[in-house]
């Protein structure tokens, strides 16, 4: 295996910089294509043939691919350095261009939604890979406005909601956190602060959390007002104009998940709260304290943490993927080989981690700030899992390449579980094995219960904002949310009432977060099948990933024998966690 270095990614497969002549040519080309596409409008109104419909759909697909390359490039440049003024300006400029071009092609989607059912069914038979995309588009028909109204909303979003999200990122990614570490005063990025929050030093954990919340707390009212404005905008457009029943129903329809399934998921998480509360009590005993503090939720039991060099992390991840299926390791390594991975730690870089799939023909770009802890290795497995999912689905077109959000976390979370099993297989030290199992429980808490309660908070916050609640009212609602979530399983300090303003997902993509809980519980069920069936399971799992977004989540999972409408499906994931907890209790943690 080649030795890979923790460098900055190379965006040359898109463009070589903002001054690259190819960037200007790409912009000109998409404008020309949109101009040509507009000439299809009168022809569609005259009962088009299947051949004309195919031609129109192909032209639309090519335009979408061009737009994704332009917006993807500016997004990745901004993620490299959120303080780069040129990148900030280009993001806004490209979003404006995308909205204008979308308005000029909007007639095609509106025409399709308004077609009589019989005509739509006949034409969809000629749509090939785009058939499900067209089916999903017609689900939006009851919530679709007139063309002038849709055009106004597209333009409004660029200088409204999207601009506010960019402002939130720009502001919060410039924050530095001052802390005394090992006798030295340090100014840290959020990426550098996170390992201390999860580190073995109890005093440093508390100080890191307190500094994080204090820095965000200085702007609590400003950030809270940004959130309220985004929530009002979401409500005004989707509940007020589009007539969705409520705020979360918008995301449910976009995910093609019935409202009642999401409600069952969230209520199952609530009903199983004792799984994690009991785990926190167990962890307190392992740490030798009467009760955990909120600062200690992710605390490792061992006083020292084994560091992992970047090259070792790459090797472990690729080996874990290889043991499951060589194709997974091959595709994950492609990201590193093509220098589409950015692992550097630097000021201004976007916090967190992501895998960005631009178009099916391009290897995804992966970003994280690699600190050398086991959690960073798991994050690498997670994000490379996303990339593998994208590459396995690359046989689909740009309209059906991306999986729906509830399935988007399948390969990433499964990749993490493969990694932990790889670490456990090579580990004979009982203490280290216990720590790995506890880390997996910690991760399950962060991915399932924490995200489910974020979604419950979002739902309440949107309703309270509509009713005129203040930012302080939302902080009180979040505080009550935390109290329900943790019960008496730990000590919850007062500063956590404002933690919500530090959660980027609820600003970026309303109600995205429940997809994490969906994905984790799904993967627990899939992994249980893998443990029972072995090799026979693998082709079925790969078919789920290869499907991308070419069918509904319910039908894709039904092909794997899973019924998401069955409450027992969700309970099955918690039953796996109960078994893990029982094993830890037997180890005397």
C-alpha positions as CSV (number, residue, x, y, z in Angstrom):
1,X,0.0,0.0,0.0
2,X,1.4,3.5,-0.9
3,X,2.3,5.8,1.9
4,X,-0.4,8.6,2.0
5,X,0.3,11.9,3.6
6,X,-2.1,14.2,5.5
7,X,-2.1,17.0,2.9
8,X,-4.6,19.4,1.4
9,X,-6.8,18.1,-1.4
10,X,-6.4,18.8,-5.1
11,X,-9.5,20.2,-6.8
12,X,-7.9,20.0,-10.3
13,X,-10.4,17.5,-11.5
14,X,-12.9,20.3,-11.2
15,X,-10.9,23.5,-11.8
16,X,-7.5,24.7,-10.9
17,X,-8.6,27.9,-9.2
18,X,-10.8,30.9,-9.6
19,X,-8.6,32.2,-12.4
20,X,-8.7,29.0,-14.4
21,X,-10.0,29.8,-17.9
22,X,-11.9,26.5,-17.8
23,X,-14.1,27.9,-15.1
24,X,-15.2,30.8,-17.2
25,X,-15.7,28.5,-20.2
26,X,-17.9,26.2,-18.0
27,X,-20.0,29.1,-17.0
28,X,-20.5,30.2,-20.6
29,X,-21.3,26.6,-21.7
30,X,-24.0,26.1,-19.1
31,X,-25.6,29.5,-20.0
32,X,-25.6,28.4,-23.7
33,X,-27.2,25.0,-22.8
34,X,-29.9,26.7,-20.8
35,X,-30.6,29.0,-23.7
36,X,-31.0,26.0,-26.0
37,X,-33.1,24.2,-23.4
38,X,-35.6,27.0,-23.2
39,X,-36.6,26.3,-26.8
40,X,-38.1,23.0,-25.6
41,X,-40.9,24.8,-23.8
42,X,-43.4,25.2,-26.6
43,X,-42.6,21.8,-27.9
44,X,-43.5,20.2,-24.6
45,X,-46.9,21.9,-24.6
46,X,-47.8,20.0,-27.7
47,X,-48.1,16.4,-26.3
48,X,-44.4,15.4,-26.8
49,X,-43.4,12.0,-28.2
50,X,-41.3,9.7,-26.0
51,X,-38.3,10.5,-28.2
52,X,-38.7,14.3,-27.6
53,X,-39.2,13.7,-23.9
54,X,-36.0,11.7,-23.7
55,X,-34.1,14.4,-25.5
56,X,-35.5,17.1,-23.2
57,X,-34.7,15.0,-20.1
58,X,-31.1,14.4,-21.3
59,X,-30.6,18.1,-22.0
60,X,-31.9,18.9,-18.5
61,X,-29.5,16.3,-16.9
62,X,-26.5,17.8,-18.7
63,X,-27.4,21.3,-17.3
64,X,-27.7,19.9,-13.8
65,X,-24.2,18.3,-14.1
66,X,-22.7,21.6,-15.3
67,X,-24.3,23.5,-12.4
68,X,-23.1,21.0,-9.8
69,X,-19.5,21.3,-11.0
70,X,-19.6,25.0,-10.6
71,X,-21.4,25.1,-7.3
72,X,-19.4,22.1,-6.0
73,X,-16.1,23.8,-6.8
74,X,-16.9,27.1,-5.0
75,X,-18.3,25.1,-2.0
76,X,-15.1,23.1,-1.7
77,X,-12.9,26.2,-2.0
78,X,-15.0,27.9,0.7
79,X,-14.6,24.8,2.9
80,X,-10.8,25.0,2.5
81,X,-10.8,28.4,4.0
82,X,-14.1,30.0,5.2
83,X,-12.2,33.3,5.8
84,X,-11.1,33.6,2.1
85,X,-13.0,36.6,0.9
86,X,-12.7,35.6,-2.7
87,X,-14.2,32.2,-1.9
88,X,-17.0,33.9,0.1
89,X,-17.8,36.1,-2.9
90,X,-17.6,33.3,-5.4
91,X,-20.0,31.1,-3.3
92,X,-22.6,33.8,-3.3
93,X,-22.0,34.6,-7.0
94,X,-22.4,30.9,-8.0
95,X,-25.5,30.4,-5.9
96,X,-27.0,33.4,-7.6
97,X,-26.2,32.0,-11.0
98,X,-27.6,28.6,-10.1
99,X,-30.8,30.2,-8.9
100,X,-31.2,32.2,-12.1
101,X,-30.5,29.1,-14.3
102,X,-32.9,27.1,-12.2
103,X,-35.6,29.6,-12.8
104,X,-35.0,29.4,-16.6
105,X,-35.4,25.6,-16.6
106,X,-38.2,25.5,-14.0
107,X,-40.8,25.2,-16.6
108,X,-39.8,21.6,-17.3
109,X,-40.4,20.4,-13.7
110,X,-43.6,22.3,-13.4
111,X,-44.8,20.9,-16.8
112,X,-44.0,17.4,-15.5
113,X,-45.8,17.8,-12.2
114,X,-48.9,19.1,-13.9
115,X,-49.2,16.3,-16.5
116,X,-52.3,14.0,-16.3
117,X,-51.4,10.8,-14.5
118,X,-51.9,8.6,-17.6
119,X,-49.6,10.8,-19.7
120,X,-46.9,10.8,-17.0
121,X,-47.0,7.1,-16.7
122,X,-46.5,6.6,-20.4
123,X,-43.6,9.0,-20.7
124,X,-41.9,7.8,-17.6
125,X,-41.5,4.4,-19.3
126,X,-39.0,6.2,-21.6
127,X,-37.1,7.9,-18.7
128,X,-34.7,5.1,-18.0
129,X,-32.6,5.8,-14.9
130,X,-34.4,9.0,-14.2
131,X,-37.8,7.2,-13.7
132,X,-37.8,7.4,-9.8
133,X,-36.6,11.0,-9.9
134,X,-39.7,11.9,-12.0
135,X,-41.9,9.8,-9.7
136,X,-40.6,11.7,-6.6
137,X,-41.0,15.0,-8.3
138,X,-44.8,14.4,-8.8
139,X,-45.1,13.8,-5.0
140,X,-44.5,17.5,-4.7
141,X,-47.4,18.4,-6.9
142,X,-49.8,19.4,-4.1
143,X,-47.2,21.8,-2.7
144,X,-46.0,23.3,-5.9
145,X,-46.8,27.0,-6.6
146,X,-47.2,28.9,-9.9
147,X,-44.1,29.5,-12.0
148,X,-43.7,33.2,-11.1
149,X,-44.0,32.3,-7.4
150,X,-41.4,29.5,-7.7
151,X,-39.0,31.9,-9.5
152,X,-39.3,34.5,-6.7
153,X,-38.6,31.9,-4.1
154,X,-35.5,30.6,-5.9
155,X,-34.1,34.2,-6.1
156,X,-35.2,35.0,-2.5
157,X,-33.3,32.0,-1.1
158,X,-30.0,33.1,-2.5
159,X,-30.0,36.4,-0.6
160,X,-32.1,35.1,2.3
161,X,-31.7,31.6,3.8
162,X,-28.5,30.6,1.9
163,X,-26.8,33.9,2.7
164,X,-27.6,33.5,6.4
165,X,-26.2,30.0,6.4
166,X,-23.0,31.2,4.8
167,X,-22.8,34.1,7.3
168,X,-23.3,31.6,10.2
169,X,-20.4,29.5,8.8
170,X,-18.2,32.5,8.2
171,X,-18.8,33.8,11.7
172,X,-18.5,30.5,13.7
173,X,-15.5,29.2,11.8
174,X,-13.5,32.3,12.7
175,X,-14.0,31.5,16.4
176,X,-10.9,30.6,18.4
177,X,-11.0,29.0,21.8
178,X,-8.5,30.0,24.5
179,X,-7.4,27.2,26.8
180,X,-4.5,26.3,29.0
181,X,-3.2,22.9,27.9
182,X,-0.2,21.1,29.5
183,X,0.9,24.4,31.1
184,X,0.7,26.4,27.9
185,X,-1.9,29.0,26.9
186,X,-3.3,28.1,23.5
187,X,-5.7,29.5,20.9
188,X,-7.5,26.5,19.2
189,X,-9.9,26.0,16.4
190,X,-13.0,24.0,17.0
191,X,-11.4,21.0,15.3
192,X,-8.5,21.2,17.7
193,X,-10.8,21.6,20.7
194,X,-12.9,18.5,20.0
195,X,-10.3,16.0,20.9
196,X,-10.0,17.7,24.3
197,X,-13.7,17.4,24.8
198,X,-13.3,13.6,24.3
199,X,-10.0,13.3,26.0
200,X,-9.0,11.5,29.3
201,X,-8.3,14.6,31.4
202,X,-11.5,15.4,33.3
203,X,-10.6,19.0,34.1
204,X,-9.6,19.7,30.6
205,X,-12.8,18.2,29.2
206,X,-14.8,20.5,31.4
207,X,-12.7,23.5,30.5
208,X,-12.9,22.7,26.8
209,X,-16.7,22.4,26.9
210,X,-17.0,25.5,29.0
211,X,-14.8,27.5,26.6
212,X,-16.8,26.2,23.6
213,X,-20.1,27.2,25.1
214,X,-18.8,30.5,26.4
215,X,-17.5,31.5,23.0
216,X,-20.7,30.6,21.2
217,X,-22.7,32.1,24.1
218,X,-21.2,35.5,23.5
219,X,-23.2,35.5,20.3
220,X,-26.1,33.5,21.6
221,X,-28.7,36.2,20.7
222,X,-27.2,36.9,17.3
223,X,-26.9,33.2,16.3
224,X,-30.3,32.5,17.8
225,X,-31.8,35.3,15.7
226,X,-30.2,33.8,12.6
227,X,-31.8,30.5,13.5
228,X,-35.2,32.1,14.1
229,X,-35.0,33.9,10.8
230,X,-34.2,30.6,9.0
231,X,-37.1,28.9,10.9
232,X,-39.5,31.6,10.0
233,X,-38.4,31.5,6.4
234,X,-38.9,27.7,6.3
235,X,-42.4,28.1,7.9
236,X,-43.5,30.9,5.7
237,X,-42.5,29.2,2.5
238,X,-43.4,25.6,3.3
239,X,-46.3,25.7,5.8
240,X,-47.7,29.1,4.8
241,X,-47.3,29.0,1.0
242,X,-46.8,25.3,0.1
243,X,-49.4,24.1,2.6
244,X,-47.4,21.3,4.2
245,X,-49.0,20.1,7.5
246,X,-45.9,21.1,9.5
247,X,-42.2,21.9,9.3
248,X,-40.8,18.4,9.5
249,X,-43.2,17.1,6.8
250,X,-41.2,19.1,4.2
251,X,-38.1,17.0,5.0
252,X,-40.1,13.8,5.2
253,X,-41.5,14.3,1.7
254,X,-38.0,15.2,0.3
255,X,-36.7,11.9,1.9
256,X,-39.8,10.0,0.5
257,X,-40.4,8.7,4.1
258,X,-44.0,8.8,5.4
259,X,-44.6,11.1,8.3
260,X,-45.8,8.2,10.5
261,X,-42.5,6.3,9.9
262,X,-40.5,9.3,11.1
263,X,-42.8,9.7,14.1
264,X,-42.4,6.0,14.9
265,X,-38.6,6.3,14.7
266,X,-38.5,9.3,17.1
267,X,-40.9,7.8,19.6
268,X,-38.9,4.5,19.6
269,X,-35.8,6.5,20.4
270,X,-37.7,8.2,23.3
271,X,-39.1,4.9,24.5
272,X,-35.6,3.4,24.7
273,X,-34.0,6.3,26.5
274,X,-33.0,4.0,29.4
275,X,-30.6,2.1,27.2
276,X,-28.3,5.1,27.1
277,X,-29.2,6.3,30.6
278,X,-28.1,2.9,32.0
279,X,-25.0,3.1,29.9
280,X,-24.1,6.4,31.4
281,X,-24.5,4.9,34.9
282,X,-22.3,2.0,33.9
283,X,-19.7,4.4,32.6
284,X,-19.8,6.4,35.8
285,X,-18.8,3.3,37.7
286,X,-16.0,2.6,35.3
287,X,-14.7,6.1,35.8
288,X,-15.0,5.7,39.6
289,X,-17.5,8.5,40.1
290,X,-21.0,8.5,41.6
291,X,-22.5,10.2,38.5
292,X,-21.2,11.5,35.2
293,X,-21.2,15.2,34.4
294,X,-22.4,16.2,31.0
295,X,-18.7,16.9,30.2
296,X,-18.0,13.2,30.7
297,X,-20.4,11.7,28.2
298,X,-17.6,10.9,25.7
299,X,-14.8,10.3,28.3
300,X,-12.6,7.3,27.6
301,X,-12.1,5.0,30.6
302,X,-8.3,4.7,30.0
303,X,-6.2,7.6,31.2
304,X,-4.1,7.5,28.1
305,X,-5.2,7.2,24.5
306,X,-3.3,5.4,21.8
307,X,-2.3,7.8,19.0
308,X,-2.7,6.7,15.4
309,X,-0.4,8.2,12.8
310,X,-2.3,9.2,9.6
311,X,-0.7,6.4,7.6
312,X,-1.7,3.8,10.2
313,X,-5.2,5.1,10.2
314,X,-5.4,4.8,6.4
315,X,-4.1,1.2,6.6
316,X,-6.6,0.2,9.3
317,X,-9.5,1.7,7.4
318,X,-8.6,0.1,4.1
319,X,-7.9,-3.3,5.8
320,X,-11.3,-3.2,7.5
321,X,-13.0,-2.5,4.1
322,X,-10.9,-5.1,2.3
323,X,-11.9,-7.8,4.8
324,X,-15.5,-7.2,4.0
325,X,-15.1,-6.8,0.2
326,X,-12.1,-5.8,-1.9
327,X,-14.2,-3.5,-4.0
328,X,-14.9,-1.3,-1.0
329,X,-11.2,-0.9,-0.2
330,X,-10.4,-0.2,-3.9
331,X,-12.9,2.6,-4.1
332,X,-11.9,4.1,-0.7
333,X,-8.2,4.1,-1.8
334,X,-9.1,5.9,-5.0
335,X,-10.1,9.0,-2.9
336,X,-6.6,9.1,-1.4
337,X,-4.7,8.1,-4.5
338,X,-6.3,11.0,-6.5
339,X,-5.6,13.4,-3.7
340,X,-9.3,14.1,-3.0
341,X,-8.7,13.9,0.8
342,X,-8.0,17.0,3.0
343,X,-6.9,16.0,6.4
344,X,-4.8,19.1,7.4
345,X,-5.6,21.1,10.5
346,X,-5.6,24.8,9.8
347,X,-7.3,28.0,10.9
348,X,-10.3,29.0,8.8
349,X,-10.9,25.5,7.5
350,X,-14.6,24.4,7.8
351,X,-15.1,22.4,11.1
352,X,-16.4,18.9,11.1
353,X,-16.0,16.4,8.3
354,X,-17.9,15.6,5.1
355,X,-17.7,13.7,1.8
356,X,-18.8,15.7,-1.2
357,X,-20.0,13.8,-4.3
358,X,-20.3,16.4,-7.1
359,X,-21.3,14.3,-10.1
360,X,-21.3,10.5,-10.8
361,X,-18.2,10.7,-13.0
362,X,-16.0,12.3,-10.3
363,X,-14.4,10.7,-7.3
364,X,-15.8,12.4,-4.1
365,X,-13.8,14.9,-2.1
366,X,-13.4,14.1,1.7
367,X,-12.6,16.7,4.4
368,X,-11.7,16.2,8.0
369,X,-9.2,17.6,10.5
370,X,-7.1,14.6,11.5
371,X,-5.9,14.7,15.1
372,X,-4.6,11.1,15.5
373,X,-7.2,9.8,18.0
374,X,-9.3,6.6,17.5
375,X,-12.3,8.8,16.9
376,X,-10.5,10.5,14.0
377,X,-9.8,7.0,12.5
378,X,-13.5,6.2,12.8
379,X,-14.4,9.6,11.1
380,X,-12.1,8.6,8.3
381,X,-13.9,5.3,7.9
382,X,-17.2,7.1,8.1
383,X,-16.4,9.7,5.4
384,X,-14.7,7.2,3.1
385,X,-17.7,5.0,3.5
386,X,-19.8,7.9,2.1
387,X,-17.3,8.0,-0.8
388,X,-17.6,4.3,-1.4
389,X,-21.4,4.6,-1.5
390,X,-21.2,7.4,-4.1
391,X,-18.7,5.4,-6.3
392,X,-20.8,2.3,-6.1
393,X,-23.8,4.3,-7.2
394,X,-21.9,6.0,-10.0
395,X,-23.7,3.9,-12.7
396,X,-26.7,6.2,-12.2
397,X,-27.2,9.6,-13.7
398,X,-26.9,12.9,-11.9
399,X,-30.6,12.9,-11.0
400,X,-30.5,9.6,-9.2
401,X,-26.9,9.3,-8.0
402,X,-27.3,10.6,-4.5
403,X,-29.2,8.4,-2.0
404,X,-32.1,9.9,0.0
405,X,-30.9,11.3,3.4
406,X,-32.2,8.3,5.4
407,X,-30.0,6.0,3.4
408,X,-27.1,8.4,3.0
409,X,-25.6,7.3,6.3
410,X,-25.7,3.5,5.5
411,X,-22.3,2.9,4.1
412,X,-20.6,5.5,6.4
413,X,-21.9,4.0,9.6
414,X,-21.4,0.4,8.3
415,X,-17.8,1.4,7.6
416,X,-17.3,2.5,11.2
417,X,-18.6,-0.8,12.4
418,X,-16.2,-2.7,10.1
419,X,-13.3,-0.6,11.6
420,X,-14.2,-1.3,15.2
421,X,-14.5,-5.0,14.5
422,X,-11.1,-4.8,12.8
423,X,-9.6,-3.1,15.9
424,X,-11.3,-5.7,18.2
425,X,-10.0,-8.6,16.2
426,X,-6.4,-7.5,16.6
427,X,-6.7,-6.5,20.2
428,X,-6.0,-8.9,23.1
429,X,-5.8,-6.3,25.9
430,X,-9.0,-6.6,27.8
431,X,-9.0,-3.0,28.9
432,X,-8.5,-1.8,25.3
433,X,-11.3,-4.1,24.1
434,X,-13.6,-2.7,26.7
435,X,-12.7,0.9,25.7
436,X,-13.5,0.1,22.0
437,X,-16.9,-1.4,22.9
438,X,-17.6,1.7,25.1
439,X,-16.5,4.0,22.3
440,X,-19.0,2.2,20.0
441,X,-21.7,2.8,22.6
442,X,-20.6,6.5,22.8
443,X,-20.8,6.7,19.0
444,X,-24.2,5.1,19.0
445,X,-25.5,7.6,21.5
446,X,-24.1,10.5,19.5
447,X,-25.6,9.2,16.2
448,X,-29.0,7.9,17.5
449,X,-30.2,9.5,20.6
450,X,-28.5,12.8,20.4
451,X,-29.7,13.3,16.8
452,X,-33.2,12.2,17.6
453,X,-33.5,14.7,20.4
454,X,-32.1,17.4,18.1
455,X,-34.9,16.6,15.7
456,X,-37.4,16.8,18.6
457,X,-36.0,20.1,19.6
458,X,-36.1,21.4,16.0
459,X,-39.8,20.5,15.7
460,X,-40.5,22.4,19.0
461,X,-38.3,25.3,18.1
462,X,-40.0,25.9,14.7
463,X,-43.4,25.9,16.4
464,X,-42.3,28.2,19.2
465,X,-40.6,30.6,16.7
466,X,-43.9,30.7,14.8
467,X,-45.7,31.6,18.0
468,X,-43.3,34.5,18.8
469,X,-40.8,32.8,21.2
470,X,-37.6,34.7,22.0
471,X,-34.1,33.2,21.7
472,X,-34.1,32.7,25.5
473,X,-37.4,30.7,25.1
474,X,-35.7,28.4,22.7
475,X,-32.7,28.0,25.0
476,X,-35.2,27.0,27.8
477,X,-36.9,24.5,25.4
478,X,-33.5,23.0,24.6
479,X,-32.7,22.8,28.4
480,X,-36.0,20.8,28.9
481,X,-35.1,18.6,25.9
482,X,-31.7,17.8,27.6
483,X,-33.4,17.0,30.9
484,X,-35.8,14.6,29.3
485,X,-33.0,13.0,27.3
486,X,-30.6,12.4,30.3
487,X,-33.0,12.1,33.2
488,X,-31.1,11.6,36.4
489,X,-28.3,9.6,34.7
490,X,-25.8,12.5,34.9
491,X,-25.3,16.0,36.2
492,X,-26.3,18.6,33.6
493,X,-24.7,22.0,34.0
494,X,-26.6,25.1,33.2
495,X,-24.4,26.4,30.4
496,X,-25.6,23.6,28.1
497,X,-29.0,25.3,27.7
498,X,-27.4,27.4,24.9
499,X,-25.6,24.4,23.2
500,X,-28.1,24.4,20.3
501,X,-26.6,27.5,18.7
502,X,-23.4,25.5,18.2
503,X,-25.0,22.8,16.1
504,X,-24.4,23.6,12.4
505,X,-26.8,21.0,11.0
506,X,-29.9,22.6,12.4
507,X,-28.9,25.9,10.6
508,X,-27.7,24.3,7.4
509,X,-30.5,21.7,6.7
510,X,-33.6,21.7,8.8
511,X,-34.5,18.3,10.1
512,X,-31.5,16.6,8.5
513,X,-30.5,15.1,11.8
514,X,-33.0,12.3,12.1
515,X,-31.4,10.7,9.1
516,X,-28.5,9.9,11.4
517,X,-30.7,8.0,13.8
518,X,-32.4,6.3,10.9
519,X,-29.1,5.3,9.4
520,X,-27.5,4.0,12.6
521,X,-30.5,1.9,13.6
522,X,-30.7,0.6,10.0
523,X,-27.0,-0.3,10.0
524,X,-27.3,-2.1,13.4
525,X,-30.0,-4.3,11.8
526,X,-27.9,-4.8,8.6
527,X,-24.8,-5.7,10.6
528,X,-26.8,-8.2,12.7
529,X,-27.8,-9.8,9.4
530,X,-24.2,-9.8,8.3
531,X,-23.1,-11.6,11.5
532,X,-25.8,-14.2,11.0
533,X,-25.4,-14.8,7.2
534,X,-21.8,-14.0,6.4
535,X,-20.9,-14.1,2.7
536,X,-24.5,-14.5,1.6
537,X,-25.3,-11.0,3.0
538,X,-22.6,-9.1,1.1
539,X,-24.2,-9.0,-2.4
540,X,-27.5,-7.8,-0.9
541,X,-25.8,-5.0,1.0
542,X,-23.8,-3.9,-2.1
543,X,-27.0,-3.7,-4.1
544,X,-28.5,-1.3,-1.5
545,X,-25.5,1.0,-2.0
546,X,-25.5,0.6,-5.8
547,X,-29.1,1.7,-5.9
548,X,-28.0,5.2,-4.9
549,X,-31.2,7.4,-5.2
550,X,-32.8,5.4,-8.1
551,X,-35.7,4.2,-5.9
552,X,-37.5,5.0,-2.7
553,X,-35.8,4.1,0.6
554,X,-38.8,1.9,1.5
555,X,-38.4,-0.2,-1.7
556,X,-34.6,-0.3,-1.6
557,X,-34.8,-1.7,2.0
558,X,-37.7,-4.0,1.2
559,X,-35.3,-5.7,-1.3
560,X,-33.2,-6.5,1.8
561,X,-36.1,-7.8,3.7
562,X,-36.8,-4.7,5.9
563,X,-40.1,-3.0,6.5
564,X,-39.5,0.6,7.8
565,X,-43.2,0.9,8.7
566,X,-42.8,-1.9,11.3
567,X,-42.0,-0.5,14.8
568,X,-40.2,-3.8,15.5
569,X,-37.7,-2.8,12.8
570,X,-36.5,0.2,14.8
571,X,-36.7,-1.7,18.1
572,X,-34.4,-4.3,16.6
573,X,-31.6,-1.7,16.4
574,X,-32.0,-0.9,20.1
575,X,-32.0,-4.6,20.9
576,X,-28.5,-4.9,19.4
577,X,-27.4,-2.0,21.7
578,X,-28.9,-3.7,24.7
579,X,-26.8,-6.8,23.9
580,X,-23.7,-4.6,23.7
581,X,-24.6,-3.0,27.1
582,X,-25.1,-6.5,28.6
583,X,-21.6,-7.5,27.4
584,X,-20.0,-4.5,28.9
585,X,-21.8,-5.1,32.2
586,X,-20.4,-8.7,32.2
587,X,-16.9,-7.2,31.7
588,X,-17.4,-5.4,35.0
589,X,-17.1,-1.8,33.6
